[in-house]
Amino acid sequence: MLVDVPEVPFPLRPHGPDGGWSYADGVLTAVAGAGQDRFVPPTGEGLESVSDAPRLLGAPDGDFQLIARVGVGFRAAFDAGVLYVHVGDRAWAKLCLEYSPDVPTVCTVVTRGHSDDCNSFTVDGTHVWFRVSRSGRAFAFHASTDGERWTFVRLFTLGDEEATGAALVGFLAQSPTGEGCTVTFDRLEFRPHWPTDLRDGS
């Protein structure tokens, strides 16, 4: 089943558990269920039983930027709304607005076999703008409190250019320790090019 999001110029299809994905009046909405997450602990615990979370993904061509304002109805630690990049079962990345553990925080996770976990900065409120970009084999994560000035968060790759060129990109909702939460994505925008400068705020 495809979900039609007019601002995104490639088809989006649900993956993982049912997230009840819906789009209306410029707002994409999903609901994460209890205990749903996507994380491979670097401590070695639970490596063969990685849980899953609702994802809505598609495959853009070439260089791009995908932008969304993310809002989360926080209820429990590590509830999050996410922009997500998927190259393989153990090669993916998350840019999260997460309750970490009781303050809204911009966090990133990059998984190459195992997941890392990095907190960047806290957010005053329940919304933040996110941007994921690709050029060749490189991905970049940015965040913004106003949708105008962007803070560079992370630059990484998930494989060679052939693998990353076929990456799926989109949205994820999670509630690892809670009973579920609702996530919204609005102010959606797609740009068919890499940012001019990753670190000058543009």
C-alpha positions as CSV (number, residue, x, y, z in Angstrom):
1,M,0.0,0.0,0.0
2,L,1.4,3.4,-1.0
3,V,0.9,6.5,1.0
4,D,0.5,9.6,-1.1
5,V,2.5,12.6,0.2
6,P,2.4,15.3,-2.5
7,E,5.5,17.1,-1.3
8,V,7.6,14.0,-1.7
9,P,8.2,13.2,-5.4
10,F,8.8,9.4,-5.0
11,P,6.4,6.6,-3.8
12,L,6.3,5.9,-0.1
13,R,5.5,2.5,1.2
14,P,5.0,1.3,4.8
15,H,7.6,-1.1,6.3
16,G,7.7,-3.0,9.6
17,P,4.7,-2.9,12.1
18,D,1.5,-1.1,11.2
19,G,1.9,2.6,11.9
20,G,-1.5,3.7,10.8
21,W,0.2,6.1,8.4
22,S,-2.1,8.9,7.2
23,Y,-1.7,12.2,5.4
24,A,-4.1,15.2,5.5
25,D,-3.7,19.0,5.0
26,G,0.1,18.8,4.8
27,V,0.6,16.6,7.9
28,L,1.9,13.1,7.8
29,T,0.9,11.1,11.0
30,A,2.0,7.8,12.4
31,V,1.5,5.9,15.7
32,A,4.3,3.8,17.2
33,G,3.1,0.8,19.3
34,A,4.3,-0.3,22.7
35,G,8.0,-1.3,22.8
36,Q,8.6,-0.6,19.1
37,D,12.2,0.5,18.2
38,R,15.0,0.0,15.7
39,F,18.3,-0.5,17.5
40,V,21.2,-3.0,17.5
41,P,22.9,-2.6,20.9
42,P,26.7,-2.2,20.7
43,T,26.9,-4.0,24.1
44,G,26.1,-7.3,22.4
45,E,22.7,-7.7,24.0
46,G,19.8,-8.7,21.9
47,L,21.7,-8.8,18.6
48,E,19.6,-11.6,17.2
49,S,16.2,-10.1,18.2
50,V,16.3,-6.5,17.0
51,S,12.8,-5.1,17.3
52,D,11.2,-3.0,14.6
53,A,9.2,0.2,14.3
54,P,6.8,1.6,11.8
55,R,8.6,3.1,8.8
56,L,7.4,4.9,5.6
57,L,10.1,4.7,3.0
58,G,10.8,5.4,-0.7
59,A,13.8,5.6,-3.0
60,P,14.8,9.0,-4.3
61,D,17.2,9.4,-7.2
62,G,20.5,11.2,-7.1
63,D,21.4,14.0,-4.7
64,F,18.7,15.3,-2.5
65,Q,17.5,16.9,0.7
66,L,14.4,15.7,2.5
67,I,13.0,18.2,5.1
68,A,10.3,17.9,7.7
69,R,9.2,19.5,10.9
70,V,8.9,16.6,13.4
71,G,6.5,16.6,16.3
72,V,6.2,14.0,19.0
73,G,3.4,13.4,21.6
74,F,6.0,12.3,24.3
75,R,4.7,9.9,26.9
76,A,7.8,7.8,27.9
77,A,11.5,7.7,27.7
78,F,12.9,7.4,24.1
79,D,9.7,8.0,22.3
80,A,10.8,9.6,19.1
81,G,9.9,10.9,15.6
82,V,12.6,10.1,13.1
83,L,13.9,10.8,9.6
84,Y,15.4,7.5,8.5
85,V,17.9,6.1,6.0
86,H,17.9,2.4,5.1
87,V,20.6,0.6,3.1
88,G,20.3,-2.9,4.6
89,D,19.2,-4.9,7.6
90,R,22.3,-3.8,9.5
91,A,23.0,-0.6,7.6
92,W,20.7,2.3,8.4
93,A,20.6,5.6,10.3
94,K,18.1,7.6,12.3
95,L,17.8,11.4,13.0
96,C,15.6,11.5,16.0
97,L,13.6,14.0,18.1
98,E,13.7,11.8,21.2
99,Y,12.7,12.0,24.9
100,S,16.2,11.2,26.1
101,P,15.2,10.1,28.7
102,D,12.9,13.0,29.9
103,V,14.0,16.0,27.8
104,P,13.3,16.4,24.1
105,T,16.7,15.9,22.4
106,V,18.1,15.7,18.9
107,C,19.8,12.3,18.7
108,T,21.4,10.3,15.9
109,V,21.9,6.5,15.5
110,V,24.1,5.1,12.7
111,T,24.1,1.3,12.4
112,R,26.8,-0.6,10.6
113,G,26.3,-4.0,12.1
114,H,25.8,-2.5,15.5
115,S,24.2,0.8,16.4
116,D,25.9,3.8,17.9
117,D,23.9,6.4,19.8
118,C,24.7,10.1,20.1
119,N,22.8,13.0,21.7
120,S,23.4,16.4,20.0
121,F,21.3,19.1,21.7
122,T,18.1,19.5,23.7
123,V,15.0,21.2,22.3
124,D,12.5,23.5,24.0
125,G,9.2,22.0,23.0
126,T,7.9,19.1,21.1
127,H,8.8,20.1,17.5
128,V,12.0,20.5,15.5
129,W,12.9,20.7,11.8
130,F,15.1,17.9,10.4
131,R,16.9,17.5,7.1
132,V,18.6,14.5,5.6
133,S,20.7,14.9,2.5
134,R,22.6,12.6,0.2
135,S,25.5,13.2,-2.3
136,G,27.1,10.1,-3.8
137,R,28.0,7.8,-0.9
138,A,27.6,10.5,1.8
139,F,24.7,11.4,4.0
140,A,24.3,14.4,6.2
141,F,21.9,15.2,9.1
142,H,20.9,18.7,10.0
143,A,18.4,20.1,12.6
144,S,16.8,23.5,13.1
145,T,14.6,25.1,15.7
146,D,13.1,27.5,13.2
147,G,13.3,25.9,9.8
148,E,15.7,28.6,8.5
149,R,19.1,28.3,10.2
150,W,20.4,24.7,10.2
151,T,22.8,23.1,12.7
152,F,25.1,20.5,11.3
153,V,24.6,17.2,13.2
154,R,26.4,14.4,11.4
155,L,28.1,13.3,8.2
156,F,28.5,9.6,7.4
157,T,28.2,6.8,4.9
158,L,26.5,3.4,5.0
159,G,28.5,1.7,2.2
160,D,29.8,2.3,-1.3
161,E,28.1,4.6,-3.8
162,E,26.1,1.8,-5.5
163,A,24.6,0.7,-2.1
164,T,23.8,4.2,-0.9
165,G,22.4,5.2,-4.3
166,A,19.7,2.6,-3.8
167,A,18.9,3.7,-0.2
168,L,15.4,4.0,1.1
169,V,14.6,7.2,2.9
170,G,11.7,8.5,4.9
171,F,10.0,8.5,8.3
172,L,9.9,6.4,11.4
173,A,8.0,6.4,14.8
174,Q,9.2,4.6,17.9
175,S,8.3,4.0,21.6
176,P,10.9,1.6,23.0
177,T,10.0,1.7,26.6
178,G,6.5,3.1,26.5
179,E,3.0,2.2,25.5
180,G,3.2,4.0,22.2
181,C,3.1,7.6,20.9
182,T,1.9,9.7,18.0
183,V,4.3,11.4,15.6
184,T,3.6,14.1,13.0
185,F,5.7,15.3,10.1
186,D,4.7,18.6,8.4
187,R,6.4,21.5,6.6
188,L,7.6,18.8,4.2
189,E,10.0,19.7,1.4
190,F,12.1,17.9,-1.1
191,R,15.1,19.5,-2.8
192,P,16.9,17.6,-5.7
193,H,20.5,18.7,-4.6
194,W,23.1,18.6,-1.8
195,P,23.4,21.6,0.5
196,T,25.8,24.3,-0.7
197,D,27.7,24.2,2.6
198,L,27.1,21.8,5.5
199,R,28.4,24.0,8.2
200,D,27.4,27.6,7.4
201,G,23.8,27.4,8.7
202,S,22.2,27.4,5.2
